[in-house]
Amino acid sequence: MTPAAPSAVPGRLAIGDPAPQFSLPDAAGETVSLSSYAGGRVIVYFYPAALTPACTTQACDFRDGLAELRDAGYTVLGISKDPVAKLDEFAAAEHLNFPLLSDESLGVHRAYGVWGEKQLYGKTVVGVLRSTFVVGPDGRLEQALYNVKAKGHLSMLRKKLKLAG
């Protein structure tokens, strides 16, 4: 039997769906709204926890690839359930050059279908499903990628966005 496509999983978003709107505090405590990027392309990625090895790998890949993404017309926003103070520490420690947003209530995580059951060290737990979305200029999803790997994620995303040679 073939596994269901991500769009067939209840609660998950699919390409073409309207991106759930949000306004969240960034690492400096300033409010960042998805709507302020209307008309542009936005990469919204969800990660489990700041200052952890895999999340640091992923964030640093976005940091190091940000110029290429910006040149191609993309803005990057990272979202976690971490409090603002931890995001500020993470951004400073890793010299991150894009906004990290705090969703402590998990409302945005749930709207994007990235909070749920996952396997961690052979056990089923409830937590953040590392996922990435690309929001198009029309506010609809151009990509909806669930359960991505931290290592090599940006390389895979570049290929999907046709940025890789």
N, C-alpha and C positions, 0 to 999 in steps of 0.2 A: 504494500500500500504506500502511496506517495504521501509525504507529509503535507499538511495544509500550508498554503502560502500565508505569509504574515498577515495579509489583509483579511484572511478567513478566521483569524484568532479573535475571539470576542474581546473588546476593549482596546484593541490595537488599531492604530491609524494606518492608512494606506496611501500610496501615491494618488494625488488628485483630491484628497480630503482637505478641507480648510484647516489651516494650522490653528490650534487653540491659542487664543490671545493671552498674554500675561503681562503683568507689571511686577517686578521683583527688585529687592535691593541688591546692589552690587557690593564688591569688597570694601568700597568706601562709604557704603550706606546710602548712596544715591539710587533713586528709582530708575530702572531701565524697563522700557516697554517694547514688546515686539512691534507694536503698531508704529513706533517711531522709525522703523526700517522699511515701512511700506514702499513698494516700488523697487526695492533692491532684493538681492538674494542673501539669505541668512542661514548659516549652519548653526543649528542648535544641538548641542550634545549634552547628554546626561551622564554623569559619572558618580560612582558610589561614595567616595570620601576623599576630601582634600588631604594632602600630605601622606598618602599611601603610595607604595611603589608603582602599581599599575596605573593609577590615576595621574601620578607625576609623569610617567612615561608618555601617556596620552596627551596631557596638557603641554608638555615640552615639545612634542611633535607639532601640535597646533602652533605653539609659539614660534618654532623654527620655520614653519611653512606659511606663516601668516602673510608675508609679503607677496608670495605667489598667489595665495587665495584672494587677497585684496586686489591685486592686479587683475585677477579674473572676475572681479565684481562681487566677491563674497565677504560678508561680515561673520565673525565667529562669536558665539555666546556659549559659555559653559554653565551648566546648572547642576547643583547638588543640594542635598538636604542640610549641608553644613551651615552653622551660624556665620554671620557677616565677619566676625572677628577671625574665625578660622580661615575664611576665604582671603582676608587681607593678609594673614600670615603666609598662606600658600602663594599668593600672587607675588609678595615681596621675596620670599625665599627662592622662587623659581624664575623671577623676572618675567612674569607673564604679561603679555602685551595686548590682551583682549579681556572683555568683561567676564567675571565669574559672578553668577547670581545665586542667591540663597532662597531656597524653597523649603523652609523648615516645616511648613504645614503639609507639604507633599501634594498640595492641590494641583500644581502644574504637572508634577510627576504622574499623578493619576489621570489628568486630562490627556496626556500623551501616551498613556498605557505602559509606563516604564517602572511602575511600582507593582511588584508581585512576586510570585514564587520563582525561585531559581535554585540551581544546584551549587553548593559551595562545599568543597572538600568532601563530596559524596553524600552530603545531607541536603534535604530540602529546607530552604529558609525563605523568609519574605524580605525583600530588599529592592534596591535599585537595579534595574536591568540596564546595563551599559548600552546606550542607544544613541543614534544620531539621526537628525532630520534636516533636510534642506527645504527651506521655505522659499518659494518663488516670488517674483514681483507681484503676482496676483493674490498672494496670501495663501496659496495652496501648496501642498507638499509635493516636491519634486523627487524626494527620496524619503523613505521611512525604513531605517535600518535598526533592527532590534538585536540584542545580545551580541554586539560586536566585540572583538578582541581589542585590548588596549594597544598591544604591540602590533605594529604594521597597519593600524587603523587608518592613519592619514594616507598612506600609500594606496590602500584599497579605495578610499574615498576619492582620491585624485583620479583613479581609473574610472570610477562611476561618473565623475563629473567631466570626464574626458580632458583632464589637465595633464595626464601623464603621456609622455611621448612614446 
